[in-house]
């Protein structure tokens, strides 16, 4: 375009107006590249159009090539076509996905709407190009940001509003676009002016009235600030976007809403869709694709053919794992991979002596705490472990300062092995303050317990879980599994963004120290850039190898790394930087003359692939490594859990490096075995246990501690 037009939306509008007569056979235009089903005669072609300022724009269309099989844009074109079909079906785009606001589910008592919709992605799989369709829900709140502003009262109203709105995503209903809020400008209002493209000045109030016919009622509200991402800047978006609170609809759920059991139960009844219902909805989507005339016409225009049925393929189910308790007692994990009942009467594999257990509780909860300690002692003895003789320390109120002062005195005078803290409620500020004192300042394991559970109906189950956690936090282990490989060290790694400072993140690394996978080394690091992250990973992995040698008298013969928290676009960086840094560091310092046997596996939980039989979820241990996997990867899916509601989500494993010498079958079996070793749940989890431990560690540090924990805790699972 001459003169050039930066804004992608404007480019599309101008092109549509100019090419109306020329491209009657259809086209797709992303703002830079145009695709057409047939070649345009008289190449190149020049078109002329006027913009809103009556300035003449010359548009030149030139053929750059034919799109052929294997071309970089080939699959991209298919995805653009599918998204256009969704728009033709009447769906509204919100963010990247398409939703059906006319079919919204209203939960009026909580001011929430659920918009059903679809995620779609077309990609080359093992043998065919497959269309992945998944059901999605958008959580919309019926109140707007101005309502939230009015709820914040008092001297700290501005600070409270900022804490609630910064980092959230809002929807501007006048154009159905989403924006992430980065700041609040309290010095500005809708009466402030800004410059238009032609240089004239206009107030925000006038702009919205003229462009969208929207009247802003409140003139005193501040403006919200959203900063464009690099991709949006390249598309011509301004660096800073100012939004009016009363025109912004809130999306997502607040922390308070997530803690509301009844609300989450209501939402789950709509969002956890069972297999049969999911199949019906997907087949309904297929019928719409093949029955709507305008959609059929668009698909045929590009000479496409989309199958009407779901893809069928063969999988296999791994045998049930045998759980090993103390005294080499063995029992089957069962068809649902849940051994809770068997666990209560079996001895723990490792049960260190609880030398001194200190208990801190408000004075009014002393009697209930004593009753709970008796129940805790009974459940622990059933697993052949003793909590010793707990000593209760009372506090007169439940202020954070009272807890901290009492804990400091206990550590100085009683030197406890572990501190059990009874909390009057689940206040995050109090929880974080106690964890910081114990984990960062003093290096003492703690077990937190909320008072409402002291008299719970399921107190025996709760006490069993608490006993297991306490045992693990002082170096114990309740069960293990049989791992046939000698000299194997398994490493889990994950990254979480710090909640207090969004510009930094914390990584968590957890590595096994013994063949039974019952002892672990844990460490965290703070970083602000990807380069820091990869350097820290390599340094801490080297430290983990040295810790392994301290326990086993030799370095690990094999290293298996499970890396979580990697997006699709980050895989090349992880391969080129993280993995290469690790290999370089280990070969320089440890494996100088020996071959380094290592596998690096990227673990992905947040995927849109669903696997099911004709009427039910597949059983735990289901493995799929063909048809729906990718031809350029060594990848597979494992369904490791049994779910009682909805459709189970498989986990994707992408092996980007493997010199272990294991066959794919053995790699899959080992991976499934490791999902049985997470001690916070007597059943399988979605990812290998070291990976889940790493997530738990990184999450706690980024949410509560905001700095690495005391080195005295690095050899125990203190973050359970």
matplotlib code that plots the C-alpha trace (Angstrom):
import matplotlib.pyplot as plt

x = [0.0, 1.3, 1.3, 1.8, -1.0, 0.4, -2.8, -3.7, -7.5, -7.4, -5.4, -8.0, -10.9, -9.3, -8.4, -11.9, -13.4, -10.9, -11.1, -14.8, -15.2, -11.9, -12.0, -15.6, -14.2, -13.1, -9.8, -8.1, -6.0, -4.1, -3.0, 0.2, -0.3, -3.3, -4.4, -6.8, -8.3, -7.4, -4.7, -5.6, -5.3, -3.1, -0.6, 0.4, -2.8, -3.1, -6.2, -7.1, -9.2, -9.7, -9.3, -11.4, -9.5, -10.2, -6.5, -5.9, -4.3, -2.7, -2.8, -0.5, -1.3, 1.5, 1.8, 4.6, 4.1, 1.8, 1.0, 2.1, 2.2, 4.8, 5.0, 5.4, 2.0, 0.1, -1.3, -1.6, -4.0, -6.2, -6.4, -7.4, -10.2, -11.5, -11.6, -13.5, -16.0, -16.5, -17.3, -19.7, -21.4, -22.2, -19.6, -17.9, -14.2, -12.9, -9.2, -8.0, -11.1, -14.7, -17.7, -21.5, -22.8, -26.4, -26.0, -24.5, -25.2, -26.2, -25.3, -27.0, -26.4, -22.6, -22.8, -21.1, -21.9, -20.4, -19.9, -19.6, -17.3, -14.6, -10.9, -9.7, -6.3, -5.4, -2.0, -0.1, -0.1, 1.5, -0.4, -3.0, -3.8, -6.2, -8.6, -8.4, -11.7, -12.2, -15.0, -14.1, -15.8, -15.2, -15.9, -17.6, -18.7, -21.8, -20.3, -17.9, -14.6, -16.3, -18.5, -15.3, -13.9, -17.0, -16.6, -13.1, -13.7, -11.7, -8.2, -6.6, -9.3, -6.9, -4.3, -7.1, -8.4, -5.0, -4.3, -7.6, -7.5, -3.8, -2.9, -6.6, -8.1, -11.1, -13.4, -14.4, -18.0, -18.1, -15.6, -15.3, -11.6, -9.7, -6.9, -4.6, -4.5, -1.0, -1.7, -4.3, -3.9, -5.7, -4.6, -6.6, -10.4, -12.7, -12.5, -8.8, -7.9, -5.7, -4.5, -6.3, -4.4, -5.1, -3.6, -6.8, -7.5, -10.6, -11.7, -12.2, -15.9, -16.4, -14.4, -16.6, -19.7, -18.8, -17.1, -19.3, -22.3, -21.5, -22.3, -19.9, -21.9, -19.3, -16.7, -14.6, -13.4, -9.6, -8.4, -7.0, -3.6, -2.9, 0.5, 0.8, 2.9, 5.7, 3.5, 0.7, 3.2, 4.3, 0.6, 0.4, -1.2, -0.1, 2.4, -0.1, -3.9, -6.2, -9.5, -12.6, -13.6, -17.4, -16.9, -14.8, -16.4, -14.5, -13.5, -12.2, -12.7, -11.5, -9.5, -12.5, -14.8, -12.4, -12.5, -16.3, -17.1, -20.7, -19.8, -17.1, -19.4, -22.0, -19.4, -18.1, -21.6, -21.5, -17.8, -16.9, -18.5, -18.8, -17.7, -21.1, -22.1, -18.8, -19.2, -22.7, -21.5, -18.5, -20.8, -23.1, -20.2, -19.4, -23.1, -23.0, -19.8, -21.3, -24.9, -24.6, -24.6, -22.2, -19.7, -19.9, -19.3, -16.3, -14.7, -15.4, -14.0, -10.6, -11.1, -11.1, -12.8, -13.3, -14.3, -17.6, -16.5, -14.1, -10.7, -10.4, -7.0, -5.5, -4.0, -2.7, -3.1, -0.1, -0.5, -1.5, 1.5, 2.3, 2.7, 5.5, 5.1, 7.3, 8.6, 8.3, 4.5, 3.1, -0.4, -2.0, -2.8, -6.2, -8.1, -8.6, -5.0, -6.1, -4.7, -6.0, -7.8, -4.8, -2.5, -4.1, -3.1, 0.3, 3.6, 5.5, 8.7, 10.6, 9.4, 11.9, 11.4, 9.5, 11.7, 9.9, 6.5, 5.3, 1.7, 0.6, -3.1, -5.4, -6.4, -10.1, -9.2, -7.1, -9.7, -10.5, -6.7, -6.1, -8.9, -7.3, -3.9, -5.4, -6.9, -3.6, -1.7, -4.1, -3.9, -0.1, 0.2, -1.9, 1.0, 3.5, 4.7, 4.6, 4.2, 5.8, 4.4, 3.2, 3.5, 0.8, 1.6, -1.3, -1.7, -4.4, -5.5, -5.0, -3.0, -0.1, 2.2, 1.1, 1.8, 5.2, 6.3, 5.2, 6.9, 10.2, 10.1, 9.4, 12.3, 14.7, 13.7, 12.2, 14.2, 11.2, 11.5, 8.3, 5.7, 2.0, 0.2, -3.6, -5.0, -8.3, -9.0, -7.2, -5.9, -3.1, -1.3, -1.0, -0.1, 2.7, 4.0, 4.4, 5.9, 8.5, 9.5, 9.8, 11.1, 13.2, 14.5, 14.7, 14.7, 12.1, 9.4, 5.8, 2.4, -0.5, -4.0, -7.2, -9.5, -12.7, -11.3, -10.8, -14.4, -14.8, -16.9, -13.9, -11.4, -9.8, -9.0, -7.8, -5.6, -4.1, -3.1, -1.6, 0.4, 1.9, 2.8, 4.4, 6.4, 7.6, 8.6, 11.1, 12.5, 10.2, 8.3, 5.0, 5.4, 7.5, 7.4, 9.8, 12.2, 14.4, 17.1, 20.2, 22.0, 19.0, 18.4, 15.0, 14.7, 11.6, 11.7, 9.0, 8.7, 6.1, 5.8, 6.1, 2.8, 4.4, 6.6, 5.3, 8.7, 10.5, 9.9, 11.0, 12.1, 11.8, 14.1, 13.6, 15.8, 15.7, 18.6, 17.9, 16.7, 13.4, 12.5, 11.8, 14.6, 14.9, 17.0, 15.2, 16.3, 14.8, 16.2, 15.0, 15.4, 14.2, 15.4, 15.4, 19.2, 19.3, 16.8, 18.9, 22.1, 20.5, 19.1, 22.5, 24.2, 21.5, 21.5, 25.3, 24.7, 22.0, 24.5, 26.9, 24.2, 23.4, 27.1, 27.0, 24.2, 25.3, 29.1, 29.0, 27.5, 24.2, 24.7, 21.6, 19.7, 16.0, 14.7, 11.0, 10.6, 7.2, 6.1, 7.2, 4.9, 4.9, 6.9, 9.5, 10.6, 13.4, 14.8, 14.7, 16.5, 19.1, 19.9, 18.7, 19.6, 22.9, 23.9, 23.1, 25.1, 28.1, 28.1, 27.9, 30.6, 32.9, 32.6, 31.6, 31.3, 34.6, 35.7, 32.4, 29.4, 26.5, 23.4, 20.5, 16.9, 15.1, 11.3, 9.0, 5.8, 2.5, -0.6, -2.6, -3.4, -6.7, -6.4, -9.0, -8.9, -12.0, -13.7, -17.1, -18.9, -16.3, -12.9, -9.9, -8.4, -5.3, -2.2, -3.5, -0.7, -1.1, 2.0, 0.6, -2.0, -2.5, 1.2, 3.5, 5.8, 8.7, 8.7, 9.4, 6.2, 3.4, 0.3, -0.4, -3.7, -2.4, -5.5, -9.0, -11.6, -15.1, -16.5, -16.0, -13.5, -10.0, -7.1, -4.1, -0.6, 1.7, 5.4, 7.8, 11.3, 13.7, 16.9, 17.5, 20.7, 19.5, 19.2, 15.6, 13.1, 10.0, 7.9, 10.2, 10.3, 6.5, 6.4, 8.9, 7.1, 3.8, 5.5, 6.7, 3.1, 2.5, 5.1, 3.5, 3.0, 0.3, -2.2, -2.5, -3.1, -1.6, -1.2, -1.0, 2.8, 5.8, 6.2, 9.5, 7.8, 4.8, 7.1, 9.0, 5.7, 4.6, 7.9, 8.0, 4.4, 4.8, 8.0, 6.4, 3.1, 4.2, 7.9, 9.1, 12.7, 14.5, 14.0, 16.6, 19.3, 18.6, 15.4, 16.8, 16.7, 13.1, 9.7, 8.9, 6.6, 3.9]
y = [0.0, 3.4, 5.4, 2.6, 1.8, 0.4, -0.8, -4.4, -3.8, -0.7, -2.5, -5.3, -2.8, -0.8, -3.9, -5.3, -2.0, -1.8, -5.5, -6.0, -6.3, -8.0, -10.9, -12.2, -15.8, -15.3, -14.5, -14.6, -11.6, -11.4, -7.8, -8.7, -11.9, -12.6, -16.1, -16.7, -20.0, -18.9, -16.7, -13.1, -12.1, -9.1, -9.6, -7.2, -5.3, -1.8, -0.7, 2.7, 3.5, 6.5, 6.2, 8.0, 11.2, 11.0, 10.3, 8.2, 4.8, 2.8, -1.0, -3.2, -6.9, -9.1, -12.9, -14.2, -18.0, -21.0, -22.6, -26.3, -29.2, -28.8, -25.0, -23.0, -21.3, -24.5, -25.4, -21.8, -21.3, -24.2, -22.7, -19.3, -21.0, -22.9, -19.7, -17.9, -20.8, -20.3, -16.7, -17.7, -20.0, -16.9, -17.4, -14.4, -14.1, -13.3, -13.5, -16.4, -18.6, -18.4, -18.4, -18.5, -15.6, -16.4, -19.8, -18.3, -19.9, -17.3, -17.8, -14.6, -15.0, -14.8, -12.3, -14.8, -15.9, -19.0, -18.6, -22.0, -22.1, -24.0, -24.3, -25.4, -26.2, -28.0, -29.7, -32.4, -35.5, -38.9, -39.8, -37.1, -33.5, -33.6, -30.9, -30.7, -29.4, -29.0, -27.5, -24.2, -21.9, -18.2, -17.0, -13.6, -11.5, -9.4, -6.5, -4.1, -2.6, 0.6, -1.5, -3.0, 0.5, 1.5, -1.5, -0.3, 2.2, 3.9, 5.4, 2.5, 2.4, 3.2, 0.6, -2.0, -1.3, -1.6, -5.0, -6.3, -5.1, -5.1, -8.4, -9.2, -9.5, -7.4, -7.5, -4.3, -5.1, -2.4, -4.4, -7.8, -7.5, -8.5, -6.5, -7.3, -4.4, -3.3, -0.1, 2.4, 6.1, 8.0, 11.4, 10.8, 10.6, 10.2, 14.0, 13.8, 14.3, 12.3, 12.9, 11.2, 9.9, 13.2, 15.2, 16.5, 16.2, 14.6, 13.5, 9.8, 10.6, 12.1, 9.3, 6.5, 8.5, 9.0, 5.7, 3.3, 5.4, 4.7, 7.3, 7.4, 8.3, 8.8, 11.6, 11.1, 7.6, 6.9, 5.2, 1.7, 1.2, -1.8, -2.1, -3.7, -6.9, -6.9, -8.8, -6.2, -3.4, -5.0, -5.1, -1.3, -1.1, 1.9, 1.1, 2.2, 1.7, 3.6, 2.0, 3.4, 1.2, 1.3, 0.0, -3.0, -6.2, -8.4, -11.9, -14.9, -15.6, -13.8, -15.7, -15.3, -16.9, -19.8, -20.4, -20.5, -24.3, -23.9, -21.7, -24.0, -27.0, -25.2, -24.2, -27.8, -29.1, -27.1, -27.3, -30.9, -32.5, -36.3, -38.5, -39.1, -35.5, -34.3, -36.7, -35.3, -31.7, -32.5, -34.3, -31.3, -29.1, -31.4, -31.3, -27.5, -27.5, -29.8, -28.4, -24.6, -23.4, -20.5, -22.7, -25.5, -22.9, -21.5, -25.0, -26.1, -22.8, -23.9, -27.5, -28.9, -31.9, -32.2, -35.6, -36.0, -38.5, -38.5, -40.0, -43.6, -45.2, -48.0, -47.4, -49.8, -50.1, -50.6, -53.1, -51.9, -50.9, -52.7, -50.3, -51.2, -50.3, -50.9, -54.5, -55.0, -55.3, -55.2, -54.5, -53.7, -50.0, -51.2, -50.4, -46.7, -46.3, -45.3, -47.2, -45.0, -47.8, -50.1, -47.3, -46.7, -50.1, -50.5, -49.5, -46.6, -47.3, -44.8, -43.3, -41.1, -40.5, -37.3, -36.1, -32.9, -31.9, -28.4, -27.3, -23.7, -22.9, -20.1, -20.7, -21.1, -24.0, -25.9, -28.7, -29.3, -29.4, -32.0, -34.2, -33.9, -34.8, -38.0, -38.9, -38.0, -40.3, -43.2, -42.8, -42.5, -45.7, -47.5, -46.8, -47.8, -44.3, -42.2, -38.5, -38.6, -36.4, -33.2, -30.0, -27.4, -23.7, -21.3, -17.8, -15.4, -14.2, -15.1, -12.1, -12.9, -11.2, -13.4, -16.5, -15.3, -14.3, -17.6, -19.6, -17.6, -18.4, -22.1, -22.5, -20.7, -22.7, -26.1, -26.8, -28.6, -31.2, -29.8, -27.2, -28.0, -24.6, -24.5, -21.5, -19.9, -19.4, -19.6, -16.0, -16.0, -13.1, -15.0, -18.2, -16.5, -14.7, -18.0, -19.8, -17.0, -17.2, -20.9, -21.7, -18.7, -17.4, -20.5, -23.6, -25.5, -27.7, -26.7, -28.3, -25.8, -26.9, -24.8, -24.9, -25.7, -29.2, -30.0, -31.3, -32.4, -35.6, -37.0, -36.4, -39.8, -39.3, -35.8, -37.0, -39.7, -37.2, -34.9, -37.7, -38.6, -34.9, -34.5, -37.7, -36.5, -33.1, -34.6, -37.0, -40.0, -41.8, -43.7, -46.0, -46.7, -48.6, -51.0, -49.1, -51.6, -49.1, -48.7, -45.4, -43.4, -39.8, -38.3, -34.6, -32.4, -28.7, -26.0, -22.2, -20.0, -16.2, -14.3, -12.8, -9.9, -8.8, -10.0, -9.1, -12.0, -15.8, -18.6, -22.0, -25.1, -28.2, -31.5, -34.5, -38.1, -39.3, -43.1, -46.0, -46.2, -42.6, -41.8, -39.2, -35.9, -32.8, -29.5, -26.0, -22.8, -19.8, -16.3, -15.0, -12.3, -13.4, -16.7, -16.7, -16.6, -19.4, -21.7, -20.9, -21.6, -24.9, -26.2, -25.0, -26.6, -29.9, -30.0, -29.5, -32.3, -34.7, -33.9, -34.5, -37.8, -38.8, -37.9, -40.4, -43.2, -42.8, -42.3, -39.9, -41.0, -43.3, -42.0, -38.7, -38.3, -34.8, -33.9, -30.2, -28.6, -25.0, -24.9, -23.4, -24.5, -21.5, -22.0, -25.5, -24.3, -22.1, -24.9, -27.2, -24.8, -23.1, -25.0, -28.5, -27.5, -25.6, -28.6, -31.0, -28.6, -28.0, -31.7, -32.8, -30.1, -30.8, -34.5, -36.6, -35.6, -39.1, -40.9, -40.8, -38.7, -40.8, -38.4, -37.9, -34.5, -34.7, -31.7, -32.3, -30.6, -30.8, -27.9, -29.4, -29.7, -33.3, -35.6, -39.4, -41.5, -44.8, -44.9, -44.2, -43.8, -42.5, -44.7, -46.5, -45.2, -46.4, -45.8, -44.9, -43.5, -43.1, -43.1, -41.4, -38.3, -37.8, -35.6, -37.0, -34.8, -35.6, -38.6, -38.0, -39.9, -39.4, -41.1, -41.1, -41.7, -40.7, -41.9, -39.1, -39.4, -36.3, -35.0, -36.2, -37.2, -35.1, -37.0, -35.6, -35.0, -36.1, -34.7, -36.4, -33.8, -35.6, -39.3, -41.2, -43.4, -46.4, -47.2, -48.3, -46.1, -48.8, -48.7, -44.9, -44.9, -47.5, -45.7, -42.4, -44.0, -45.6, -42.2, -40.8, -43.1, -41.4, -38.1, -38.2, -35.6, -38.1, -41.9, -42.3, -41.4, -37.8, -36.3, -36.0, -37.8, -37.1, -35.1, -32.8, -32.4, -31.7, -29.1, -27.3, -27.4, -26.0, -23.2, -22.3, -22.0, -19.8, -17.5, -17.3, -17.1, -16.9, -14.7, -15.8, -19.2, -21.3, -22.0, -24.5, -26.8, -27.8, -28.9, -32.6, -32.9, -32.3, -29.3, -27.8, -30.6]
z = [0.0, -0.9, 1.4, 3.9, 6.4, 9.7, 11.3, 10.2, 10.6, 8.5, 5.8, 5.7, 5.4, 2.7, 0.7, 1.0, -0.4, -3.2, -4.4, -4.2, -8.0, -8.7, -6.3, -6.5, -6.4, -2.8, -1.1, 2.3, 3.4, 6.7, 6.2, 4.3, 2.3, 0.2, -0.9, -3.8, -5.2, -8.8, -10.3, -11.0, -14.6, -15.7, -12.9, -11.3, -10.5, -9.1, -7.1, -5.7, -2.6, -0.3, 3.5, 6.1, 5.6, 1.8, 1.1, -2.0, -1.3, -4.0, -3.5, -5.6, -5.9, -7.3, -7.6, -5.5, -6.1, -5.9, -2.6, -2.8, -0.4, 2.2, 1.8, 5.1, 4.6, 3.5, 7.0, 7.9, 5.0, 6.2, 9.7, 8.3, 6.3, 9.3, 11.4, 8.6, 8.6, 12.4, 11.7, 8.9, 11.5, 13.6, 16.3, 17.8, 18.1, 21.7, 21.9, 19.8, 20.0, 18.8, 21.1, 21.0, 23.2, 22.1, 23.9, 27.1, 30.4, 33.0, 36.7, 38.0, 41.7, 41.0, 38.1, 35.8, 32.2, 30.5, 26.7, 25.0, 22.0, 20.1, 19.8, 16.4, 14.9, 11.7, 11.5, 9.7, 11.9, 11.3, 8.1, 7.5, 8.1, 11.0, 12.4, 16.2, 17.7, 21.4, 23.4, 25.2, 27.7, 28.3, 31.8, 31.4, 34.4, 34.1, 36.1, 34.4, 35.6, 36.8, 39.1, 40.5, 41.0, 43.0, 45.3, 46.4, 49.2, 51.9, 52.2, 50.2, 47.5, 44.6, 45.8, 46.2, 42.8, 41.2, 42.9, 41.6, 38.0, 37.1, 35.3, 34.5, 31.0, 30.0, 27.0, 25.3, 24.2, 21.5, 19.4, 21.1, 21.7, 24.8, 26.5, 29.4, 32.0, 32.9, 34.9, 36.0, 35.1, 37.9, 36.4, 33.2, 32.5, 29.5, 29.0, 28.2, 24.5, 22.2, 18.6, 15.7, 12.6, 10.8, 13.6, 15.1, 18.8, 20.3, 23.8, 24.6, 25.3, 21.8, 20.1, 21.5, 20.7, 17.1, 16.3, 18.3, 19.2, 22.9, 25.5, 28.5, 31.6, 34.3, 33.5, 36.6, 36.2, 35.6, 32.4, 32.2, 30.5, 28.3, 26.6, 23.2, 22.7, 20.1, 17.7, 18.1, 17.6, 14.3, 13.3, 13.7, 17.2, 19.3, 22.1, 24.8, 24.7, 27.1, 28.0, 29.8, 32.8, 32.2, 28.7, 29.8, 30.8, 33.3, 32.3, 34.3, 37.9, 41.0, 43.7, 46.0, 43.4, 42.9, 46.7, 46.6, 46.7, 45.6, 42.6, 41.4, 41.7, 39.6, 37.0, 36.9, 36.2, 32.9, 31.9, 32.9, 29.9, 29.9, 27.0, 25.4, 25.7, 24.3, 21.3, 20.6, 20.7, 18.4, 15.9, 16.1, 15.1, 12.2, 11.0, 11.0, 9.0, 6.4, 6.3, 6.3, 2.7, 3.2, 5.1, 2.5, -0.3, 1.4, 1.9, -1.6, -3.0, -1.7, -2.9, 0.7, 2.1, 5.9, 7.3, 9.1, 11.8, 14.7, 14.0, 15.2, 16.1, 18.2, 21.6, 24.2, 28.0, 30.3, 33.1, 36.6, 38.7, 42.0, 45.0, 47.5, 51.1, 54.1, 54.7, 50.9, 51.2, 47.7, 46.4, 43.1, 42.3, 40.9, 37.7, 38.8, 39.9, 43.4, 46.5, 49.3, 51.1, 51.1, 52.2, 55.6, 57.0, 55.3, 56.9, 55.3, 53.3, 55.3, 58.6, 60.4, 64.1, 65.0, 67.7, 68.7, 67.2, 68.1, 67.6, 67.4, 67.7, 69.0, 72.6, 71.7, 69.4, 71.9, 72.7, 69.0, 68.3, 71.0, 69.5, 66.1, 67.4, 68.8, 65.4, 63.7, 66.1, 65.3, 61.5, 61.7, 63.9, 61.3, 58.9, 61.5, 62.3, 65.4, 65.7, 69.2, 72.0, 70.5, 72.6, 72.1, 72.2, 72.5, 71.1, 72.3, 68.8, 65.2, 64.0, 61.7, 64.2, 67.0, 65.0, 63.9, 67.4, 68.9, 66.2, 66.6, 70.4, 69.7, 67.3, 69.7, 72.8, 71.7, 68.4, 66.8, 64.1, 62.6, 63.5, 63.0, 62.7, 63.2, 61.2, 62.0, 58.3, 55.0, 54.8, 52.2, 53.9, 57.2, 55.4, 53.4, 56.5, 58.4, 55.4, 55.0, 58.6, 58.7, 55.2, 54.3, 57.7, 59.9, 57.7, 59.7, 58.1, 58.8, 58.3, 58.0, 58.9, 58.6, 61.7, 59.7, 59.0, 62.7, 62.9, 59.3, 58.6, 56.6, 59.4, 59.1, 55.4, 56.2, 59.0, 56.8, 54.2, 56.9, 58.4, 55.0, 54.3, 57.8, 57.3, 53.9, 55.2, 57.6, 55.0, 55.0, 52.2, 52.4, 49.3, 46.3, 43.0, 41.2, 38.9, 37.0, 35.9, 38.1, 38.3, 37.1, 38.3, 37.3, 37.2, 37.1, 36.2, 36.0, 36.0, 37.6, 37.4, 40.7, 41.9, 43.7, 40.7, 37.3, 35.7, 37.4, 37.7, 39.9, 38.6, 40.6, 40.1, 41.9, 41.3, 42.7, 44.8, 45.1, 43.0, 44.9, 44.0, 47.7, 48.3, 46.5, 46.1, 45.5, 44.6, 43.2, 41.5, 40.5, 37.0, 34.8, 31.3, 29.4, 29.3, 33.1, 33.3, 31.0, 32.8, 36.2, 35.0, 33.9, 37.2, 39.4, 37.4, 38.0, 41.7, 41.7, 40.2, 43.0, 45.6, 43.9, 44.3, 48.0, 48.5, 46.0, 45.9, 42.2, 39.6, 37.9, 35.0, 33.3, 33.6, 32.6, 32.6, 32.4, 31.5, 32.1, 31.4, 27.8, 25.1, 21.5, 20.4, 23.1, 22.1, 19.7, 22.4, 25.0, 22.5, 21.4, 24.7, 27.8, 26.5, 24.9, 28.1, 30.2, 27.9, 27.8, 31.6, 32.4, 29.9, 31.1, 34.9, 35.3, 32.1, 30.6, 29.4, 29.6, 27.4, 28.8, 28.7, 29.0, 27.8, 27.8, 27.6, 27.3, 29.2, 28.1, 30.2, 28.7, 25.4, 23.4, 22.4, 23.9, 23.8, 24.6, 23.7, 22.2, 25.5, 28.2, 29.2, 28.5, 31.6, 33.4, 31.6, 28.1, 25.6, 22.1, 19.9, 16.4, 14.1, 16.3, 17.1, 14.9, 12.2, 13.0, 16.7, 19.0, 21.0, 22.7, 24.9, 28.2, 30.1, 33.7, 35.7, 36.3, 36.4, 37.8, 36.0, 32.5, 29.9, 30.9, 29.5, 28.3, 28.8, 25.8, 26.0, 23.4, 23.6, 22.1, 23.2, 24.0, 24.4, 27.3, 25.0, 26.0, 23.5, 23.1, 24.9, 27.9, 28.0, 28.1, 30.8, 33.0, 32.5, 33.6, 36.6, 37.8, 37.8, 40.8, 43.1, 44.0, 47.8, 48.0, 46.5, 46.9, 43.2, 39.8, 38.7, 35.2, 35.1, 36.5, 40.2, 40.0, 37.5, 39.8, 42.7, 40.7, 39.9, 43.5, 44.6, 41.9, 42.6, 46.4, 46.0, 43.5, 45.4, 49.0, 49.6, 46.7, 47.4, 47.6, 50.7, 53.4, 52.2, 55.3, 53.5, 50.1, 50.9, 52.1, 50.4, 52.5, 49.8, 49.9]

ax = plt.figure().add_subplot(projection="3d")
ax.plot(x, y, z, "-o")
ax.set_aspect("equal")
plt.show()
